[in-house]
């Protein structure tokens, strides 16, 4: 799922456009896992190892790291 502003975690209600644009939201296809984080990544990368390719069924697996609150 592509990250997007607004959406399932409250949408625009109570947030300015700039605040909503800084939130990344997503989850798995079945809906069991959801997330919402501020767009302040420490790092972002794509792993191309065989294990990540098998786990995702894709040519790479994206990773991103953020600070815990």
For each residue, the residues with C-beta under 8 A, 3 or more apart:
1: 26 27 28 29
2: 26
3: 24 25 26
4: 7 24 25 26
5: 20 21 22 23 25
6: 10 11 12 20 23 25
7: 4 11 25
8: 25 34
9: 23 25 34 36
10: 6 13 14 15
11: 6 7 20
12: 6 15 17 20
13: 10
14: 10
15: 10 12 19 20 23
16: 19 20
17: 12 20 21
18: 21 22
19: 15 16 22 23
20: 5 6 11 12 15 16 17 23
21: 5 17 18 39
22: 5 18 19 38 39 40
23: 5 6 9 15 19 20 36 37 38 39
24: 3 4 35 36 37 38 39
25: 3 4 5 6 7 8 9 34 35 36
26: 1 2 3 4 34 35
27: 1 31 32 33 34 35
28: 1 31 32 33
29: 1
30:
31: 27 28 34
32: 27 28
33: 27 28
34: 8 9 25 26 27 31
35: 24 25 26 27
36: 9 23 24 25
37: 23 24 66
38: 22 23 24 66
39: 21 22 23 24
40: 22 66 67
41: 44 64 65 66
42: 65 66 67
43: 63 64 65
44: 41 62 63 64 65
45: 62 63 64
46: 60 61 62 63
47: 52 60 61 63
48: 52 53 59 60
49: 52 53
50: 53 54
51: 54 55
52: 47 48 49 55 56 60 61
53: 48 49 50 56 57 58 59 60 61
54: 50 51 57
55: 51 52 61
56: 52 53 60 61
57: 53 54
58: 53 61
59: 48 53
60: 46 47 48 52 53 56
61: 46 47 52 53 55 56 58
62: 44 45 46
63: 43 44 45 46 47
64: 41 43 44 45
65: 41 42 43 44
66: 37 38 40 41 42
67: 40 42
68:
69:
